[in-house]
Amino acid sequence: MIVTVVLEKEDFAALHDVVLGVTNVSYEDDELQSIWDSLPEHITGTALEWGCNDTVFRDNLYEFLEEKLGKSK
């Protein structure tokens, strides 16, 4: 079963900050929702448990995006 989580305004803000930090591109909420929907369960699970402003979630998201986009150091 696939469960879709619709983010709230403050969740979009936190997600936007991290994505912007990695890509230098500002995305609209519908685009951020698509990014969210493509994240691995261990990352979204952290956000669902602790919130999108949680440091562990934000760090994991940042590392995932850097790796996915080939920007790892």
C-alpha positions as CSV (number, residue, x, y, z in Angstrom):
1,M,0.0,0.0,0.0
2,I,1.3,3.4,-0.9
3,V,0.6,6.2,1.5
4,T,0.9,9.8,0.4
5,V,1.8,12.4,3.1
6,V,0.7,15.9,2.3
7,L,3.0,18.4,3.9
8,E,1.9,21.4,5.9
9,K,3.2,25.0,5.4
10,E,6.0,24.8,7.9
11,D,7.1,21.4,6.5
12,F,7.3,22.9,3.0
13,A,9.4,25.8,4.5
14,A,11.9,23.4,6.1
15,L,12.1,21.2,3.0
16,H,12.5,24.3,0.8
17,D,15.5,25.6,2.9
18,V,17.4,22.3,2.5
19,V,16.6,21.8,-1.2
20,L,17.6,25.5,-1.9
21,G,20.8,24.9,0.0
22,V,21.8,22.0,-2.2
23,T,20.5,23.1,-5.6
24,N,20.5,27.0,-5.4
25,V,17.0,26.7,-7.0
26,S,13.8,27.8,-5.3
27,Y,10.9,25.3,-5.9
28,E,7.2,25.7,-5.6
29,D,5.2,23.6,-3.0
30,D,4.0,21.1,-5.6
31,E,7.6,20.5,-6.7
32,L,8.7,20.1,-3.1
33,Q,5.8,17.6,-2.6
34,S,7.2,15.5,-5.5
35,I,10.7,15.6,-4.0
36,W,9.2,14.5,-0.7
37,D,7.4,11.7,-2.4
38,S,10.6,10.4,-3.9
39,L,12.6,10.3,-0.6
40,P,13.6,7.0,1.0
41,E,11.4,5.8,3.9
42,H,14.2,6.2,6.5
43,I,14.3,10.0,5.7
44,T,10.6,10.6,5.6
45,G,10.2,8.4,8.7
46,T,12.5,10.7,10.7
47,A,10.5,13.7,9.5
48,L,7.2,12.1,10.4
49,E,8.5,11.1,13.8
50,W,10.3,14.3,14.8
51,G,9.2,16.9,12.3
52,C,10.7,18.5,9.2
53,N,12.6,21.0,11.2
54,D,14.5,18.2,13.0
55,T,18.3,18.5,12.6
56,V,18.7,14.7,11.8
57,F,16.0,14.9,9.1
58,R,17.5,18.0,7.6
59,D,21.1,16.6,7.6
60,N,19.9,13.3,6.1
61,L,17.9,15.1,3.4
62,Y,20.9,17.3,2.6
63,E,23.3,14.4,2.3
64,F,20.8,12.4,0.2
65,L,20.2,15.2,-2.2
66,E,24.0,15.9,-2.5
67,E,24.6,12.2,-3.3
68,K,21.7,12.0,-5.7
69,L,22.8,15.1,-7.6
70,G,26.4,14.0,-7.6
71,K,27.6,16.9,-5.5
72,S,29.3,14.9,-2.7
73,K,32.8,16.0,-1.8
